[in-house]
Amino acid sequence: MSGTVEVAVAPSMPEHALWRALRRTGARIGLLIAAVFLLLTVAAPWVAPYDPYDQDLSSALSPPSAEHLFGADQYGRDVLSRVIYGTRTALIAIVVADGLALMVGGSLGLVAGFAGGAVDTAVMRLVDVLLAFPYLLLALIIVAALGPSLTNSILAIGIIYTPQYARLMRGQVLAVQGADFVWAARSVGAAPLRVMLRHVLPNSLSPVLVMATLQAGAVVVETAGLSFLGLGAQPPSPDWGALLADGHSYFLTAWWIATFPGLAIFLVVLGFNLVGDALRDQLDPRRRTG
Amino acid sequence: MAQYIVQRLLQLVIVLLGVSMVVFVAMHLLPGDVALLLLGDHATADALVRLRAQLGLDQPVWVQYLRFLAEAAHGDFGTSLQTNHAALDDVLVAFPVTLQLTLASLAIASCVGVPLGVLTAVWNGTRFDTAMMTLTLFGVSMPIFWFGLMLLILFAAVLGWVPTGGLMPVGMEPPRVTGMSVVDSVLTGDPAMMWQAVHYLLLPAFTLATIPLALITRITRAEVMAAAGFDHVRTARAKGLGERRVVLRHVLRNAAIPIVTVIGLQLGLLLSGAVLTETIFSLPGLGRLMVDSILSRDYPVVQAGALFIAALFVLVNLVVDLSYAFLDPRIARP
């Protein structure tokens, strides 16, 4: 199943795991990519050579040149500027969709695992049903119901990742719950809510956070995919998926329109995968190398 | 084992009911009035009331759901608003295109991925291994709709080696038997037609195979390396067996079960990827049908397609699970 991430059931992330993970070249490259990506979302207005919406029909479909480094699209808009502004949509998608899935899925998993019984059964049946759909199909159904738009496509991606977080978090909670320190907290009379939030949650969180890092890239790909299909960001907004759809229309004559936004998606995904992989390896003693 | 199968089948029914509920609820969240959508803005109030009654929209929601279930069980999802065909018929016409694409990709991914995984495991730590692992990391990070476009630009637009899209050259379509262009071409016995069918399938199948190929390579490598540490492998070596024989007969056989499972589980990924691949290569498959139906608000087809794909996906996962239990009897034990 796509998108499922293999994360070991492990105790909380030691403080230095992050730093150890960063000893690897791959992780450093990944972090560098992520940093540049974040920087561009903020600095877009100063870095982009043109306004991403500015049409200049005299340079329509002009190939990469000194004037337009990444060429121009069918309306003469600067592809480089549109790619740079596209980082913003991508970041919104990561924060909203991945964040939504993490919080809703994480909470569901936490409560299900902690409460057990009927609550657990109900939540896990819902998770099973949602996981029964191929992930993009579920996104398509949700977009069909809500109507095609960037907001709805991001929401749809958030929903399709929710069950995976719920499942992972529940597994973590079940593993942590039997630990001595949880029994100790209970036996000194800590209220269940306090045990759940202060003792179980912090110790179940790190694999879930690693998953969030790994999913960040996937979220970018899938939001772009929905936009590419015409179900997400609508023209003229500078979205990588929508840019690729433009590139698809002109692939016989203007290769640059599709090439550069796709390269941007690829690099961002690669960056998050490199960081996520390194973190996962640090958490999983069987995989630890350094 | 029998008990396990019964248990899994019961779960299947529950999951399918849940799936039907999700699809039903999604279609009822739709903004606007379905009757108005069907009849258009100029419909009289009287006609709207009659159509609502005819569609059962004036009934309570749970009655509507039960009716939807009963009709779905008979394969009745209403008629397509675009083609006026029965919605399920449109889905069944498009399905073989997706099936052919998916199977071809799975074949490419397994036939290349498994040997590549074994080689990287045997030669782990060498430059070959590092290069391949980097390539597979690129493979899983690649948005396939971009990769497909790049292949299209290079091989179709620039080099002109392959067609830019479609299933067959115009005017050369084989008579429809299975709906799969390659199978139908083979049935005609015409070599030129067979060649065209394969030629048209190459690029889309390779595009869709990218991510599963990378994943299968990685899993095979990991499993082979794990299986190589087992005692019986050491014994086999101690007996003086050749390295090739040790790997093929003793290591690979133990690594086979997880590898087969992973290959089976690629189906969800492939079905999702097929939507994008079909769009890039203008293939009239199920994914493309779904997207077009959503864009043109052809909800009977969306509903039929969604339930069909979900049911198929659940069934395949069940078959994968059962075959897993069959290969490794420990799984079915309570």
Contacts between the chains, C-beta under 8 A, distances in Angstrom:
chain1	res1	chain2	res2	distance
A	1	B	265	5.3
A	1	B	268	5.1
A	1	B	269	7.3
A	2	B	211	7.6
A	2	B	268	5.9
A	2	B	269	3.8
A	2	B	272	6.6
A	125	B	14	7.2
A	125	B	18	6.9
A	126	B	18	7.6
A	128	B	11	7.9
A	128	B	15	5.8
A	128	B	18	7.3
A	129	B	15	5.9
A	129	B	18	3.3
A	129	B	19	6.1
A	129	B	21	7.7
A	129	B	22	6.3
A	130	B	22	7.4
A	132	B	15	4.9
A	132	B	16	7.9
A	132	B	18	7.1
A	132	B	19	5.4
A	132	B	310	6.1
A	132	B	313	6.8
A	132	B	314	5.1
A	132	B	317	7.9
A	133	B	19	6.9
A	133	B	22	7.5
A	133	B	309	7.9
A	133	B	310	5.2
A	133	B	313	6.9
A	134	B	267	7.7
A	134	B	268	4.1
A	134	B	269	7.7
A	134	B	271	4.3
A	134	B	272	4.9
A	134	B	309	6.4
A	134	B	310	7.6
A	134	B	313	5.2
A	135	B	268	6.7
A	135	B	272	5.7
A	136	B	271	7.7
A	136	B	272	3.4
A	136	B	273	7.9
A	136	B	275	5.7
A	136	B	276	8.0
A	137	B	271	6.8
A	137	B	272	6.7
A	137	B	275	7.9
A	137	B	290	7.5
A	137	B	306	6.4
A	137	B	309	5.3
A	137	B	310	6.7
A	137	B	313	7.8
A	138	B	22	7.9
A	140	B	275	7.2
A	140	B	290	5.7
A	140	B	291	7.0
A	140	B	294	6.3
A	140	B	302	8.0
A	140	B	306	7.5
A	141	B	22	7.2
A	141	B	23	6.4
A	141	B	26	4.9
A	141	B	302	7.4
A	141	B	306	5.2
A	142	B	26	6.5
A	143	B	294	6.6
A	144	B	26	6.8
A	144	B	27	7.7
A	144	B	30	7.9
A	144	B	294	4.3
A	144	B	299	7.5
A	144	B	302	5.2
A	145	B	26	4.0
A	145	B	27	6.6
A	145	B	29	4.4
A	145	B	30	5.9
A	146	B	29	7.0
A	147	B	31	6.3
A	148	B	294	7.2
A	148	B	295	7.1
A	217	B	141	6.7
A	221	B	143	4.7
A	224	B	143	6.3
A	224	B	145	7.8
A	225	B	143	6.9
A	225	B	145	6.0
A	225	B	276	5.7
A	228	B	145	5.2
A	228	B	276	6.8
A	228	B	279	7.3
A	229	B	275	6.9
A	229	B	276	7.1
A	229	B	279	6.1
A	229	B	291	5.0
A	230	B	291	7.2
A	230	B	295	6.0
A	231	B	291	6.9
A	231	B	294	6.6
A	231	B	295	7.4
A	244	B	145	6.4
A	244	B	146	6.1
A	244	B	149	6.7
A	247	B	149	6.4
A	248	B	149	6.1
A	248	B	279	7.8
A	248	B	280	6.6
A	251	B	149	6.1
A	251	B	152	5.9
A	251	B	153	5.3
A	251	B	157	6.0
A	251	B	164	8.0
A	252	B	157	5.0
A	252	B	164	7.2
A	255	B	153	4.8
A	255	B	157	7.2
A	255	B	158	7.9
A	258	B	146	7.0
A	258	B	149	4.8
A	258	B	150	7.5
A	258	B	153	7.1
A	259	B	150	6.9
A	259	B	153	7.6
A	261	B	146	7.9
A	262	B	143	6.2
A	262	B	145	7.9
A	262	B	146	3.0
A	262	B	147	7.8
A	262	B	149	6.8
A	262	B	150	7.0
A	263	B	146	7.8
A	265	B	143	4.9
A	265	B	146	6.3
A	266	B	138	7.9
A	266	B	141	6.0
A	266	B	142	5.8
A	266	B	143	6.5
A	266	B	146	6.7
A	269	B	141	4.3
A	269	B	142	7.8
A	269	B	143	7.1
A	270	B	137	7.2
A	270	B	138	7.1
A	270	B	141	4.2
A	273	B	137	6.7
A	273	B	140	6.9
A	273	B	141	5.3
A	274	B	137	7.7
A	277	B	137	7.9
